[in-house]
Amino acid sequence: MNEGEKTLYARLSVFIAGFTLEAAEAVCNAEDRLDILQGLTSLVNNSLLRQEESLDGEPRFGMLETIRAYALERLAESGEMEALRAGHAQYYGDIILNQASYGIFSANALQRELDNIRATLSRCATTPKGIELGAGLVWIRQWFWYRRGYFSEGRL
C-alpha cells in the first residue's frame, strides 16, 4: 500500500458499520488530496475493506471490526482522530437535517446508517458546538425511532 492508501485506511475507521463512496469522499478527503475511488479499490483488493451492494444498487463498504480497531489505532497515532470524528458528525448531521427533514432520505437509508447516526449523536452530546446539531437530529429522528421501535433510544 502507498501512503495515500494507508492514510485513507486509517481515516475510514471513523465509520461504523459501513459507508458509501460519497461519505468516504466527504469525510476522509476534505483537503482533496486523495484518490478515494482508487484507494477504496485497492483496499478492497487487499481484503482490508469489503464491498457489497445496497438495495438501491449503491456500493457500500465496510471493515471487519478487528481491522477497524487496528485502523483506529493508526488514526489516533496520526493525530487526525478529532478532526475526522468532527467531519463524520457534520456529514451525517447534514444528511439528517437537510435530507431526512424533507423526506428525501428514506427510513431504509436511516436504518442502514443507524450506527453512524448514533455515533454522530454521541459526538454531539460530548461537544459544546454539537448540542444544537444534536437537538435538531433528535427532533427529526423521533418519527423514525417511534416507527422502528427505537423510541426508548431517543429518550436517552
C-alpha atoms as one frame of an Amber mdcrd trajectory, in Angstrom:
protein
   0.000   0.000   0.000   1.180   3.508  -0.737   0.994   6.357   1.798  -2.297
   7.690   0.442  -3.942   4.288   0.832  -2.582   3.956   4.381  -3.961   7.388
   5.229  -7.342   6.521   3.719  -7.415   3.174   5.535  -6.894   4.886   8.888
  -9.420   7.635   8.146 -12.127   5.184   7.102 -12.105   3.731  10.605 -14.335
   6.603  11.800 -17.258   4.938  10.010 -19.249   2.433  11.984 -20.992  -0.416
  10.161 -20.146   0.794   6.670 -20.174   3.793   4.381 -20.761   4.883   0.813
 -18.285   6.302  -1.684 -19.892   9.717  -1.211 -19.461   9.530   2.577 -15.812
   8.478   2.256 -15.140  11.352  -0.134 -16.814  13.932   2.123 -15.348  12.812
   5.437 -11.915  11.440   4.519 -10.865  13.764   1.731 -11.622  17.259   2.989
  -8.321  18.580   1.607  -8.960  16.832  -1.754  -5.540  15.156  -1.883  -6.598
  11.509  -2.002  -7.952   9.490  -4.904 -10.798   7.915  -2.958 -12.046   5.596
  -5.714  -8.587   4.203  -6.400  -7.897   3.896  -2.672 -11.143   2.057  -1.989
 -10.470  -0.286  -4.907  -7.007  -1.069  -3.576  -8.263  -1.628  -0.034 -10.995
  -3.978  -1.315  -8.437  -5.845  -3.438  -6.177  -6.209  -0.379  -9.111  -7.509
   1.718  -8.982  -4.563   4.133 -12.465  -3.475   3.067 -15.459  -5.443   1.921
 -17.820  -4.165  -0.726 -21.495  -5.022  -1.034 -24.405  -3.650  -2.982 -27.213
  -1.992  -1.072 -30.862  -2.466  -2.021 -30.764   0.723  -4.089 -27.741  -0.571
  -6.038 -25.251   1.825  -4.478 -21.963   0.200  -3.450 -21.364   0.152   0.281
 -18.070  -0.516   2.003 -17.174  -1.744   5.452 -14.390  -3.143   7.607 -14.328
  -6.167   9.842 -14.270  -4.940  13.430 -10.751  -6.249  14.146  -9.405  -4.494
  11.046 -11.278  -1.335  12.023  -9.784  -1.438  15.533  -6.271  -1.550  14.074
  -7.118   1.292  11.668  -8.456   3.358  14.593  -5.101   2.917  16.329  -3.355
   4.218  13.210  -5.754   7.149  13.070  -5.097   8.010  16.721  -1.343   7.918
  16.062  -1.757  10.291  13.120  -3.338  12.989  15.279  -6.352  13.280  12.944
  -8.885  11.486  15.146 -10.775  14.533  16.432 -10.923  16.246  13.044 -12.205
  13.086  11.346 -14.797  12.438  14.050 -15.979  16.023  13.752 -16.190  15.679
   9.963 -18.091  12.400  10.348 -20.585  14.007  12.733 -21.036  17.011  10.462
 -21.584  14.825   7.387 -24.273  12.657   8.977 -25.787  15.640  10.769 -26.119
  17.448   7.445 -27.713  14.400   5.843 -30.328  14.125   8.546 -31.053  17.831
   8.799 -31.065  18.529   5.049 -32.445  15.331   3.553 -34.454  13.471   6.170
 -36.352  16.582   7.193 -37.620  16.905   3.608 -38.389  13.204   3.219 -35.558
  12.675   0.717 -33.667  10.264   2.970 -35.770   7.107   3.335 -36.398   5.154
   6.520 -34.401   2.279   4.990 -31.431   4.598   4.459 -31.753   5.783   8.063
 -31.783   2.163   9.194 -28.689   1.392   7.101 -26.821   4.377   8.580 -28.133
   3.881  12.114 -24.734   3.148  13.701 -23.114   6.156  12.027 -26.019   8.343
  13.144 -25.726   7.019  16.697 -22.031   7.940  16.641 -22.997  11.414  15.422
 -25.461  11.857  18.276 -22.852  10.677  20.783 -20.364  13.152  19.363 -22.938
  15.954  19.561 -23.635  15.162  23.200 -19.958  15.455  24.141 -19.013  18.683
  22.391 -20.342  22.173  23.170 -20.768  23.004  19.472 -22.692  19.793  18.915
 -25.616  20.471  21.251 -27.606  22.463  18.681 -26.948  19.923  15.922 -27.831
  17.073  18.285 -31.111  18.718  19.261 -32.063  19.085  15.606 -31.200  15.461
  14.902 -33.259  14.223  17.822 -36.237  16.321  16.722 -36.147  14.986  13.163
 -35.428  11.389  14.137 -38.230  10.968  16.649 -40.649   9.656  13.990 -38.037
   7.114  12.897 -37.394   5.947  16.463 -41.097   5.592  17.108 -41.928   3.700
  13.909 -38.897   1.371  14.111 -39.211   0.599  17.819 -36.196   2.637  18.952
 -38.211   5.200  20.883 -36.525   4.398  24.212 -33.187   5.114  22.489 -34.388
   8.590  21.578 -35.186   9.406  25.199 -31.576   8.891  26.345
